Amino acid sequence: MQRRSVRSTSLKAVGYEAATQTLETEYRHGGLVRYAGVPAAIHAALLQLPNKLLFVEQVLERGYEREQVRG
């Protein structure tokens, strides 16, 4: 999955695969987290918001299945 660089103090990049509704967040410290079942509208909202980490914590962490891919 290709990830797109984002403007954030905590996140380095965000990737999305529409066919599987999989979203990945890559952190500046090297961590990589994958979320399953994420609609395209949620991905689009994440890219538009100035506080991406808050969105991840309040929306993705609470509403979608999470897999820690890398530390």
N, CA, C and O atoms as a Maestro MAE file, in Angstrom:
{
 s_m_m2io_version
 :::
 2.0.0
}

f_m_ct {
 s_m_title
 :::
 protein
 m_atom[284] {
  # First column is atom index #
  i_m_mmod_type
  r_m_x_coord
  r_m_y_coord
  r_m_z_coord
  i_m_residue_number
  s_m_chain_name
  s_m_pdb_residue_name
  s_m_pdb_atom_name
  i_m_atomic_number
  :::
  1 25 0.854 -1.185 0.000 1 A "MET " " N  " 7
  2 3 0.000 0.000 0.000 1 A "MET " " CA " 6
  3 2 0.890 1.235 0.000 1 A "MET " " C  " 6
  4 15 1.836 1.332 0.781 1 A "MET " " O  " 8
  5 25 0.583 2.157 -0.866 2 A "GLN " " N  " 7
  6 3 1.327 3.409 -0.896 2 A "GLN " " CA " 6
  7 2 0.780 4.345 0.167 2 A "GLN " " C  " 6
  8 15 -0.430 4.464 0.358 2 A "GLN " " O  " 8
  9 25 1.698 4.999 0.849 3 A "ARG " " N  " 7
  10 3 1.300 5.984 1.855 3 A "ARG " " CA " 6
  11 2 1.655 7.377 1.353 3 A "ARG " " C  " 6
  12 15 2.632 7.572 0.631 3 A "ARG " " O  " 8
  13 25 0.844 8.320 1.751 4 A "ARG " " N  " 7
  14 3 1.004 9.727 1.359 4 A "ARG " " CA " 6
  15 2 1.502 10.525 2.562 4 A "ARG " " C  " 6
  16 15 0.937 10.425 3.650 4 A "ARG " " O  " 8
  17 25 2.544 11.305 2.372 5 A "SER " " N  " 7
  18 3 3.059 12.153 3.446 5 A "SER " " CA " 6
  19 2 1.972 13.123 3.888 5 A "SER " " C  " 6
  20 15 1.214 13.649 3.073 5 A "SER " " O  " 8
  21 25 1.915 13.347 5.202 6 A "VAL " " N  " 7
  22 3 0.932 14.281 5.746 6 A "VAL " " CA " 6
  23 2 1.624 15.300 6.629 6 A "VAL " " C  " 6
  24 15 2.728 15.073 7.126 6 A "VAL " " O  " 8
  25 25 0.960 16.415 6.813 7 A "ARG " " N  " 7
  26 3 1.467 17.480 7.669 7 A "ARG " " CA " 6
  27 2 0.945 17.234 9.080 7 A "ARG " " C  " 6
  28 15 -0.233 17.450 9.369 7 A "ARG " " O  " 8
  29 25 1.837 16.781 9.947 8 A "SER " " N  " 7
  30 3 1.459 16.440 11.318 8 A "SER " " CA " 6
  31 2 2.734 16.338 12.148 8 A "SER " " C  " 6
  32 15 3.789 15.963 11.638 8 A "SER " " O  " 8
  33 25 2.626 16.672 13.419 9 A "THR " " N  " 7
  34 3 3.801 16.545 14.286 9 A "THR " " CA " 6
  35 2 4.026 15.098 14.703 9 A "THR " " C  " 6
  36 15 5.146 14.737 15.064 9 A "THR " " O  " 8
  37 25 3.000 14.265 14.662 10 A "SER " " N  " 7
  38 3 3.101 12.874 15.101 10 A "SER " " CA " 6
  39 2 3.075 11.866 13.964 10 A "SER " " C  " 6
  40 15 3.782 10.859 14.005 10 A "SER " " O  " 8
  41 25 2.267 12.133 12.958 11 A "LEU " " N  " 7
  42 3 2.137 11.207 11.833 11 A "LEU " " CA " 6
  43 2 3.066 11.606 10.697 11 A "LEU " " C  " 6
  44 15 3.241 12.788 10.400 11 A "LEU " " O  " 8
  45 25 3.652 10.604 10.073 12 A "LYS " " N  " 7
  46 3 4.531 10.834 8.925 12 A "LYS " " CA " 6
  47 2 3.754 10.660 7.617 12 A "LYS " " C  " 6
  48 15 3.916 11.444 6.682 12 A "LYS " " O  " 8
  49 25 2.890 9.601 7.558 13 A "ALA " " N  " 7
  50 3 2.172 9.310 6.325 13 A "ALA " " CA " 6
  51 2 0.898 8.529 6.618 13 A "ALA " " C  " 6
  52 15 0.749 7.913 7.673 13 A "ALA " " O  " 8
  53 25 -0.015 8.574 5.652 14 A "VAL " " N  " 7
  54 3 -1.275 7.841 5.742 14 A "VAL " " CA " 6
  55 2 -1.486 7.124 4.411 14 A "VAL " " C  " 6
  56 15 -1.297 7.707 3.343 14 A "VAL " " O  " 8
  57 25 -1.880 5.855 4.489 15 A "GLY " " N  " 7
  58 3 -2.176 5.088 3.288 15 A "GLY " " CA " 6
  59 2 -3.603 4.583 3.334 15 A "GLY " " C  " 6
  60 15 -4.172 4.400 4.410 15 A "GLY " " O  " 8
  61 25 -4.182 4.356 2.159 16 A "TYR " " N  " 7
  62 3 -5.550 3.850 2.110 16 A "TYR " " CA " 6
  63 2 -5.727 2.983 0.878 16 A "TYR " " C  " 6
  64 15 -5.286 3.328 -0.218 16 A "TYR " " O  " 8
  65 25 -6.384 1.848 1.081 17 A "GLU " " N  " 7
  66 3 -6.710 0.937 -0.009 17 A "GLU " " CA " 6
  67 2 -8.223 0.772 -0.029 17 A "GLU " " C  " 6
  68 15 -8.794 0.104 0.833 17 A "GLU " " O  " 8
  69 25 -8.866 1.382 -1.013 18 A "ALA " " N  " 7
  70 3 -10.326 1.411 -1.081 18 A "ALA " " CA " 6
  71 2 -10.937 0.019 -1.240 18 A "ALA " " C  " 6
  72 15 -11.989 -0.262 -0.666 18 A "ALA " " O  " 8
  73 25 -10.288 -0.851 -2.011 19 A "ALA " " N  " 7
  74 3 -10.845 -2.179 -2.287 19 A "ALA " " CA " 6
  75 2 -11.050 -2.996 -1.015 19 A "ALA " " C  " 6
  76 15 -11.996 -3.778 -0.917 19 A "ALA " " O  " 8
  77 25 -10.162 -2.810 -0.047 20 A "THR " " N  " 7
  78 3 -10.257 -3.568 1.211 20 A "THR " " CA " 6
  79 2 -10.661 -2.687 2.392 20 A "THR " " C  " 6
  80 15 -10.802 -3.179 3.512 20 A "THR " " O  " 8
  81 25 -10.846 -1.403 2.151 21 A "GLN " " N  " 7
  82 3 -11.151 -0.419 3.201 21 A "GLN " " CA " 6
  83 2 -10.128 -0.493 4.342 21 A "GLN " " C  " 6
  84 15 -10.478 -0.510 5.522 21 A "GLN " " O  " 8
  85 25 -8.870 -0.535 3.947 22 A "THR " " N  " 7
  86 3 -7.773 -0.601 4.911 22 A "THR " " CA " 6
  87 2 -7.047 0.731 4.938 22 A "THR " " C  " 6
  88 15 -6.679 1.269 3.893 22 A "THR " " O  " 8
  89 25 -6.844 1.257 6.129 23 A "LEU " " N  " 7
  90 3 -6.143 2.523 6.317 23 A "LEU " " CA " 6
  91 2 -4.912 2.270 7.172 23 A "LEU " " C  " 6
  92 15 -4.990 1.555 8.171 23 A "LEU " " O  " 8
  93 25 -3.786 2.842 6.798 24 A "GLU " " N  " 7
  94 3 -2.555 2.728 7.578 24 A "GLU " " CA " 6
  95 2 -2.093 4.103 8.027 24 A "GLU " " C  " 6
  96 15 -2.175 5.080 7.283 24 A "GLU " " O  " 8
  97 25 -1.607 4.157 9.254 25 A "THR " " N  " 7
  98 3 -0.989 5.377 9.762 25 A "THR " " CA " 6
  99 2 0.464 5.051 10.106 25 A "THR " " C  " 6
  100 15 0.740 4.112 10.853 25 A "THR " " O  " 8
  101 25 1.376 5.828 9.558 26 A "GLU " " N  " 7
  102 3 2.792 5.673 9.845 26 A "GLU " " CA " 6
  103 2 3.219 6.848 10.721 26 A "GLU " " C  " 6
  104 15 3.001 8.010 10.378 26 A "GLU " " O  " 8
  105 25 3.821 6.525 11.842 27 A "TYR " " N  " 7
  106 3 4.221 7.548 12.809 27 A "TYR " " CA " 6
  107 2 5.664 7.963 12.609 27 A "TYR " " C  " 6
  108 15 6.481 7.197 12.097 27 A "TYR " " O  " 8
  109 25 5.969 9.179 13.016 28 A "ARG " " N  " 7
  110 3 7.331 9.709 12.878 28 A "ARG " " CA " 6
  111 2 8.343 8.898 13.677 28 A "ARG " " C  " 6
  112 15 9.517 8.852 13.308 28 A "ARG " " O  " 8
  113 25 7.919 8.265 14.750 29 A "HIS " " N  " 7
  114 3 8.829 7.455 15.565 29 A "HIS " " CA " 6
  115 2 9.045 6.066 14.972 29 A "HIS " " C  " 6
  116 15 9.799 5.268 15.530 29 A "HIS " " O  " 8
  117 25 8.386 5.764 13.838 30 A "GLY " " N  " 7
  118 3 8.596 4.490 13.148 30 A "GLY " " CA " 6
  119 2 7.452 3.507 13.246 30 A "GLY " " C  " 6
  120 15 7.444 2.513 12.519 30 A "GLY " " O  " 8
  121 25 6.493 3.742 14.110 31 A "GLY " " N  " 7
  122 3 5.360 2.834 14.252 31 A "GLY " " CA " 6
  123 2 4.454 2.836 13.026 31 A "GLY " " C  " 6
  124 15 4.363 3.829 12.304 31 A "GLY " " O  " 8
  125 25 3.789 1.711 12.807 32 A "LEU " " N  " 7
  126 3 2.854 1.572 11.703 32 A "LEU " " CA " 6
  127 2 1.624 0.822 12.207 32 A "LEU " " C  " 6
  128 15 1.737 -0.279 12.744 32 A "LEU " " O  " 8
  129 25 0.453 1.425 12.031 33 A "VAL " " N  " 7
  130 3 -0.793 0.831 12.500 33 A "VAL " " CA " 6
  131 2 -1.753 0.717 11.328 33 A "VAL " " C  " 6
  132 15 -1.875 1.633 10.514 33 A "VAL " " O  " 8
  133 25 -2.440 -0.432 11.254 34 A "ARG " " N  " 7
  134 3 -3.396 -0.693 10.176 34 A "ARG " " CA " 6
  135 2 -4.796 -0.824 10.777 34 A "ARG " " C  " 6
  136 15 -4.987 -1.489 11.795 34 A "ARG " " O  " 8
  137 25 -5.765 -0.183 10.133 35 A "TYR " " N  " 7
  138 3 -7.165 -0.229 10.574 35 A "TYR " " CA " 6
  139 2 -8.005 -0.866 9.471 35 A "TYR " " C  " 6
  140 15 -7.825 -0.563 8.292 35 A "TYR " " O  " 8
  141 25 -8.923 -1.749 9.862 36 A "ALA " " N  " 7
  142 3 -9.769 -2.464 8.901 36 A "ALA " " CA " 6
  143 2 -11.184 -1.890 8.878 36 A "ALA " " C  " 6
  144 15 -11.690 -1.402 9.889 36 A "ALA " " O  " 8
  145 25 -11.813 -1.958 7.698 37 A "GLY " " N  " 7
  146 3 -13.209 -1.550 7.565 37 A "GLY " " CA " 6
  147 2 -13.454 -0.061 7.587 37 A "GLY " " C  " 6
  148 15 -14.531 0.391 7.976 37 A "GLY " " O  " 8
  149 25 -12.459 0.710 7.171 38 A "VAL " " N  " 7
  150 3 -12.558 2.174 7.222 38 A "VAL " " CA " 6
  151 2 -13.128 2.703 5.895 38 A "VAL " " C  " 6
  152 15 -12.523 2.497 4.843 38 A "VAL " " O  " 8
  153 25 -14.275 3.377 5.933 39 A "PRO " " N  " 7
  154 3 -14.849 3.933 4.706 39 A "PRO " " CA " 6
  155 2 -13.964 5.043 4.113 39 A "PRO " " C  " 6
  156 15 -13.199 5.694 4.824 39 A "PRO " " O  " 8
  157 25 -14.087 5.234 2.814 40 A "ALA " " N  " 7
  158 3 -13.300 6.260 2.117 40 A "ALA " " CA " 6
  159 2 -13.547 7.650 2.701 40 A "ALA " " C  " 6
  160 15 -12.632 8.473 2.728 40 A "ALA " " O  " 8
  161 25 -14.753 7.925 3.164 41 A "ALA " " N  " 7
  162 3 -15.072 9.243 3.733 41 A "ALA " " CA " 6
  163 2 -14.262 9.518 5.002 41 A "ALA " " C  " 6
  164 15 -13.881 10.661 5.257 41 A "ALA " " O  " 8
  165 25 -14.002 8.499 5.781 42 A "ILE " " N  " 7
  166 3 -13.188 8.660 6.999 42 A "ILE " " CA " 6
  167 2 -11.743 8.965 6.611 42 A "ILE " " C  " 6
  168 15 -11.106 9.827 7.216 42 A "ILE " " O  " 8
  169 25 -11.234 8.273 5.623 43 A "HIS " " N  " 7
  170 3 -9.881 8.538 5.126 43 A "HIS " " CA " 6
  171 2 -9.772 9.981 4.635 43 A "HIS " " C  " 6
  172 15 -8.815 10.682 4.964 43 A "HIS " " O  " 8
  173 25 -10.748 10.418 3.853 44 A "ALA " " N  " 7
  174 3 -10.747 11.783 3.322 44 A "ALA " " CA " 6
  175 2 -10.800 12.811 4.440 44 A "ALA " " C  " 6
  176 15 -10.117 13.834 4.379 44 A "ALA " " O  " 8
  177 25 -11.608 12.545 5.462 45 A "ALA " " N  " 7
  178 3 -11.717 13.466 6.601 45 A "ALA " " CA " 6
  179 2 -10.381 13.575 7.331 45 A "ALA " " C  " 6
  180 15 -9.970 14.672 7.709 45 A "ALA " " O  " 8
  181 25 -9.709 12.457 7.530 46 A "LEU " " N  " 7
  182 3 -8.409 12.463 8.209 46 A "LEU " " CA " 6
  183 2 -7.418 13.355 7.469 46 A "LEU " " C  " 6
  184 15 -6.685 14.122 8.094 46 A "LEU " " O  " 8
  185 25 -7.391 13.260 6.156 47 A "LEU " " N  " 7
  186 3 -6.440 14.055 5.377 47 A "LEU " " CA " 6
  187 2 -6.732 15.549 5.447 47 A "LEU " " C  " 6
  188 15 -5.816 16.357 5.291 47 A "LEU " " O  " 8
  189 25 -7.973 15.931 5.674 48 A "GLN " " N  " 7
  190 3 -8.363 17.345 5.679 48 A "GLN " " CA " 6
  191 2 -8.166 18.042 7.023 48 A "GLN " " C  " 6
  192 15 -8.014 19.263 7.072 48 A "GLN " " O  " 8
  193 25 -8.167 17.282 8.101 49 A "LEU " " N  " 7
  194 3 -8.130 17.891 9.430 49 A "LEU " " CA " 6
  195 2 -6.727 18.334 9.842 49 A "LEU " " C  " 6
  196 15 -5.746 17.667 9.516 49 A "LEU " " O  " 8
  197 25 -6.630 19.455 10.557 50 A "PRO " " N  " 7
  198 3 -5.319 19.909 11.010 50 A "PRO " " CA " 6
  199 2 -4.747 19.037 12.138 50 A "PRO " " C  " 6
  200 15 -3.534 18.839 12.205 50 A "PRO " " O  " 8
  201 25 -5.606 18.518 13.024 51 A "ASN " " N  " 7
  202 3 -5.125 17.690 14.134 51 A "ASN " " CA " 6
  203 2 -5.395 16.222 13.833 51 A "ASN " " C  " 6
  204 15 -6.375 15.647 14.307 51 A "ASN " " O  " 8
  205 25 -4.516 15.629 13.043 52 A "LYS " " N  " 7
  206 3 -4.701 14.259 12.592 52 A "LYS " " CA " 6
  207 2 -4.596 13.248 13.729 52 A "LYS " " C  " 6
  208 15 -5.347 12.274 13.754 52 A "LYS " " O  " 8
  209 25 -3.686 13.462 14.662 53 A "LEU " " N  " 7
  210 3 -3.520 12.519 15.761 53 A "LEU " " CA " 6
  211 2 -4.779 12.453 16.623 53 A "LEU " " C  " 6
  212 15 -5.184 11.366 17.035 53 A "LEU " " O  " 8
  213 25 -5.393 13.576 16.897 54 A "LEU " " N  " 7
  214 3 -6.632 13.594 17.682 54 A "LEU " " CA " 6
  215 2 -7.723 12.804 16.960 54 A "LEU " " C  " 6
  216 15 -8.463 12.061 17.603 54 A "LEU " " O  " 8
  217 25 -7.838 12.946 15.652 55 A "PHE " " N  " 7
  218 3 -8.804 12.193 14.863 55 A "PHE " " CA " 6
  219 2 -8.526 10.689 14.958 55 A "PHE " " C  " 6
  220 15 -9.445 9.887 15.125 55 A "PHE " " O  " 8
  221 25 -7.260 10.324 14.850 56 A "VAL " " N  " 7
  222 3 -6.880 8.906 14.969 56 A "VAL " " CA " 6
  223 2 -7.310 8.376 16.333 56 A "VAL " " C  " 6
  224 15 -7.924 7.313 16.425 56 A "VAL " " O  " 8
  225 25 -6.992 9.105 17.376 57 A "GLU " " N  " 7
  226 3 -7.317 8.652 18.742 57 A "GLU " " CA " 6
  227 2 -8.820 8.587 18.993 57 A "GLU " " C  " 6
  228 15 -9.296 7.645 19.626 57 A "GLU " " O  " 8
  229 25 -9.567 9.560 18.512 58 A "GLN " " N  " 7
  230 3 -10.996 9.629 18.822 58 A "GLN " " CA " 6
  231 2 -11.883 8.854 17.855 58 A "GLN " " C  " 6
  232 15 -12.958 8.401 18.247 58 A "GLN " " O  " 8
  233 25 -11.470 8.693 16.626 59 A "VAL " " N  " 7
  234 3 -12.321 8.027 15.637 59 A "VAL " " CA " 6
  235 2 -11.790 6.638 15.285 59 A "VAL " " C  " 6
  236 15 -12.506 5.647 15.433 59 A "VAL " " O  " 8
  237 25 -10.559 6.559 14.827 60 A "LEU " " N  " 7
  238 3 -10.035 5.273 14.382 60 A "LEU " " CA " 6
  239 2 -9.820 4.298 15.535 60 A "LEU " " C  " 6
  240 15 -10.229 3.140 15.450 60 A "LEU " " O  " 8
  241 25 -9.187 4.753 16.602 61 A "GLU " " N  " 7
  242 3 -8.885 3.866 17.727 61 A "GLU " " CA " 6
  243 2 -10.152 3.315 18.393 61 A "GLU " " C  " 6
  244 15 -10.146 2.197 18.908 61 A "GLU " " O  " 8
  245 25 -11.210 4.078 18.382 62 A "ARG " " N  " 7
  246 3 -12.445 3.672 19.067 62 A "ARG " " CA " 6
  247 2 -13.418 2.926 18.159 62 A "ARG " " C  " 6
  248 15 -14.278 2.194 18.649 62 A "ARG " " O  " 8
  249 25 -13.294 3.101 16.838 63 A "GLY " " N  " 7
  250 3 -14.327 2.572 15.968 63 A "GLY " " CA " 6
  251 2 -13.922 1.487 14.984 63 A "GLY " " C  " 6
  252 15 -14.779 0.925 14.302 63 A "GLY " " O  " 8
  253 25 -12.625 1.180 14.898 64 A "TYR " " N  " 7
  254 3 -12.184 0.238 13.874 64 A "TYR " " CA " 6
  255 2 -11.175 -0.761 14.427 64 A "TYR " " C  " 6
  256 15 -10.438 -0.469 15.369 64 A "TYR " " O  " 8
  257 25 -11.160 -1.939 13.826 65 A "GLU " " N  " 7
  258 3 -10.219 -2.978 14.230 65 A "GLU " " CA " 6
  259 2 -8.809 -2.513 13.936 65 A "GLU " " C  " 6
  260 15 -8.518 -2.035 12.839 65 A "GLU " " O  " 8
  261 25 -7.935 -2.654 14.916 66 A "ARG " " N  " 7
  262 3 -6.586 -2.102 14.854 66 A "ARG " " CA " 6
  263 2 -5.559 -3.218 14.883 66 A "ARG " " C  " 6
  264 15 -5.684 -4.161 15.664 66 A "ARG " " O  " 8
  265 25 -4.530 -3.115 14.023 67 A "GLU " " N  " 7
  266 3 -3.426 -4.061 14.018 67 A "GLU " " CA " 6
  267 2 -2.121 -3.279 14.068 67 A "GLU " " C  " 6
  268 15 -1.852 -2.445 13.204 67 A "GLU " " O  " 8
  269 25 -1.314 -3.557 15.085 68 A "GLN " " N  " 7
  270 3 0.007 -2.926 15.204 68 A "GLN " " CA " 6
  271 2 0.953 -3.685 14.293 68 A "GLN " " C  " 6
  272 15 1.314 -4.823 14.591 68 A "GLN " " O  " 8
  273 25 1.361 -3.077 13.190 69 A "VAL " " N  " 7
  274 3 2.195 -3.741 12.208 69 A "VAL " " CA " 6
  275 2 3.675 -3.619 12.583 69 A "VAL " " C  " 6
  276 15 4.455 -4.562 12.445 69 A "VAL " " O  " 8
  277 25 4.029 -2.432 13.056 70 A "ARG " " N  " 7
  278 3 5.427 -2.145 13.406 70 A "ARG " " CA " 6
  279 2 5.438 -1.222 14.613 70 A "ARG " " C  " 6
  280 15 4.670 -0.263 14.688 70 A "ARG " " O  " 8
  281 25 6.322 -1.528 15.555 71 A "GLY " " N  " 7
  282 3 6.499 -0.891 16.790 71 A "GLY " " CA " 6
  283 2 6.221 0.488 17.038 71 A "GLY " " C  " 6
  284 15 6.407 0.964 18.158 71 A "GLY " " O  " 8
  :::
 }
 m_bond[283] {
  # First column is bond index #
  i_m_from
  i_m_to
  i_m_order
  :::
  1 1 2 1
  2 2 3 1
  3 3 4 2
  4 3 5 1
  5 5 6 1
  6 6 7 1
  7 7 8 2
  8 7 9 1
  9 9 10 1
  10 10 11 1
  11 11 12 2
  12 11 13 1
  13 13 14 1
  14 14 15 1
  15 15 16 2
  16 15 17 1
  17 17 18 1
  18 18 19 1
  19 19 20 2
  20 19 21 1
  21 21 22 1
  22 22 23 1
  23 23 24 2
  24 23 25 1
  25 25 26 1
  26 26 27 1
  27 27 28 2
  28 27 29 1
  29 29 30 1
  30 30 31 1
  31 31 32 2
  32 31 33 1
  33 33 34 1
  34 34 35 1
  35 35 36 2
  36 35 37 1
  37 37 38 1
  38 38 39 1
  39 39 40 2
  40 39 41 1
  41 41 42 1
  42 42 43 1
  43 43 44 2
  44 43 45 1
  45 45 46 1
  46 46 47 1
  47 47 48 2
  48 47 49 1
  49 49 50 1
  50 50 51 1
  51 51 52 2
  52 51 53 1
  53 53 54 1
  54 54 55 1
  55 55 56 2
  56 55 57 1
  57 57 58 1
  58 58 59 1
  59 59 60 2
  60 59 61 1
  61 61 62 1
  62 62 63 1
  63 63 64 2
  64 63 65 1
  65 65 66 1
  66 66 67 1
  67 67 68 2
  68 67 69 1
  69 69 70 1
  70 70 71 1
  71 71 72 2
  72 71 73 1
  73 73 74 1
  74 74 75 1
  75 75 76 2
  76 75 77 1
  77 77 78 1
  78 78 79 1
  79 79 80 2
  80 79 81 1
  81 81 82 1
  82 82 83 1
  83 83 84 2
  84 83 85 1
  85 85 86 1
  86 86 87 1
  87 87 88 2
  88 87 89 1
  89 89 90 1
  90 90 91 1
  91 91 92 2
  92 91 93 1
  93 93 94 1
  94 94 95 1
  95 95 96 2
  96 95 97 1
  97 97 98 1
  98 98 99 1
  99 99 100 2
  100 99 101 1
  101 101 102 1
  102 102 103 1
  103 103 104 2
  104 103 105 1
  105 105 106 1
  106 106 107 1
  107 107 108 2
  108 107 109 1
  109 109 110 1
  110 110 111 1
  111 111 112 2
  112 111 113 1
  113 113 114 1
  114 114 115 1
  115 115 116 2
  116 115 117 1
  117 117 118 1
  118 118 119 1
  119 119 120 2
  120 119 121 1
  121 121 122 1
  122 122 123 1
  123 123 124 2
  124 123 125 1
  125 125 126 1
  126 126 127 1
  127 127 128 2
  128 127 129 1
  129 129 130 1
  130 130 131 1
  131 131 132 2
  132 131 133 1
  133 133 134 1
  134 134 135 1
  135 135 136 2
  136 135 137 1
  137 137 138 1
  138 138 139 1
  139 139 140 2
  140 139 141 1
  141 141 142 1
  142 142 143 1
  143 143 144 2
  144 143 145 1
  145 145 146 1
  146 146 147 1
  147 147 148 2
  148 147 149 1
  149 149 150 1
  150 150 151 1
  151 151 152 2
  152 151 153 1
  153 153 154 1
  154 154 155 1
  155 155 156 2
  156 155 157 1
  157 157 158 1
  158 158 159 1
  159 159 160 2
  160 159 161 1
  161 161 162 1
  162 162 163 1
  163 163 164 2
  164 163 165 1
  165 165 166 1
  166 166 167 1
  167 167 168 2
  168 167 169 1
  169 169 170 1
  170 170 171 1
  171 171 172 2
  172 171 173 1
  173 173 174 1
  174 174 175 1
  175 175 176 2
  176 175 177 1
  177 177 178 1
  178 178 179 1
  179 179 180 2
  180 179 181 1
  181 181 182 1
  182 182 183 1
  183 183 184 2
  184 183 185 1
  185 185 186 1
  186 186 187 1
  187 187 188 2
  188 187 189 1
  189 189 190 1
  190 190 191 1
  191 191 192 2
  192 191 193 1
  193 193 194 1
  194 194 195 1
  195 195 196 2
  196 195 197 1
  197 197 198 1
  198 198 199 1
  199 199 200 2
  200 199 201 1
  201 201 202 1
  202 202 203 1
  203 203 204 2
  204 203 205 1
  205 205 206 1
  206 206 207 1
  207 207 208 2
  208 207 209 1
  209 209 210 1
  210 210 211 1
  211 211 212 2
  212 211 213 1
  213 213 214 1
  214 214 215 1
  215 215 216 2
  216 215 217 1
  217 217 218 1
  218 218 219 1
  219 219 220 2
  220 219 221 1
  221 221 222 1
  222 222 223 1
  223 223 224 2
  224 223 225 1
  225 225 226 1
  226 226 227 1
  227 227 228 2
  228 227 229 1
  229 229 230 1
  230 230 231 1
  231 231 232 2
  232 231 233 1
  233 233 234 1
  234 234 235 1
  235 235 236 2
  236 235 237 1
  237 237 238 1
  238 238 239 1
  239 239 240 2
  240 239 241 1
  241 241 242 1
  242 242 243 1
  243 243 244 2
  244 243 245 1
  245 245 246 1
  246 246 247 1
  247 247 248 2
  248 247 249 1
  249 249 250 1
  250 250 251 1
  251 251 252 2
  252 251 253 1
  253 253 254 1
  254 254 255 1
  255 255 256 2
  256 255 257 1
  257 257 258 1
  258 258 259 1
  259 259 260 2
  260 259 261 1
  261 261 262 1
  262 262 263 1
  263 263 264 2
  264 263 265 1
  265 265 266 1
  266 266 267 1
  267 267 268 2
  268 267 269 1
  269 269 270 1
  270 270 271 1
  271 271 272 2
  272 271 273 1
  273 273 274 1
  274 274 275 1
  275 275 276 2
  276 275 277 1
  277 277 278 1
  278 278 279 1
  279 279 280 2
  280 279 281 1
  281 281 282 1
  282 282 283 1
  283 283 284 2
  :::
 }
}
